């Protein structure tokens, strides 16, 4: 299996697990929603960084050819 697909699958599973844990946590709905928003923003930021890194790598690889 492709390393990128494996990593993406792992991250997706981790995200589902994290959201499930937050939803089942004994906190108020407002606190839980705030935590989900914060985690989603963190995940989006990390995804954006990884995409930009991938684009940079692709650009470098294309320049070498």
N, C-alpha and C positions, 0 to 999 in steps of 0.2 A: 504494500500500500504506500502511496505517496506520503512523504513526511508532512507536507503541508496539510493534506486531508486529515492525517492522524492528529495533528496539533489542533486543527479546527474542530474535529470531533470531540477531543478532550476538553477544549475550552467551552464548547456548547454544553457538554455534560456537566461541567463544573458550574456553568451559569444556571442551568436548570436546577441543580442541586442547591445552589445558594438561594435562589428564589424560593424553592420549596421550603428550605429551612427557615427563611424569613417569614413566609406565610404561616408556618406552623408554630412560630415562636409565640410565647405568651406575652406579647406586648400589645399596646393599643394599636388600632388600625392606622391612626395618624403617624405614629412612630414607624410602623412597619412600612407604610407608603413612602415616608421620607427616606428610610434606609434603602428601599428598592430604587427610588429615584437616584440616590447618590451612587449606588452600585452600578446602575445602568449608565450613568454619566461617566464613571470610571472605566467601565468596559468599552464604551464608545470611544473614549479618549485613547485607550490602549489599542483598540482596533484601528483607529485612524493612524496612530504611530506605526503600527505594523504594515499597514497598506502603503504608507509613504516610504517606509524602509524597503518594501518589496518593489515599489516603483523605481526607487533609486538603484537597486540592484539590477533590475531589468534594464534600466537606462545604461548603466555601466557595461552590462553584458552586450548590449546592442552596439555601443561605441567601440568595443574591442573587436568586433567583426568587421 
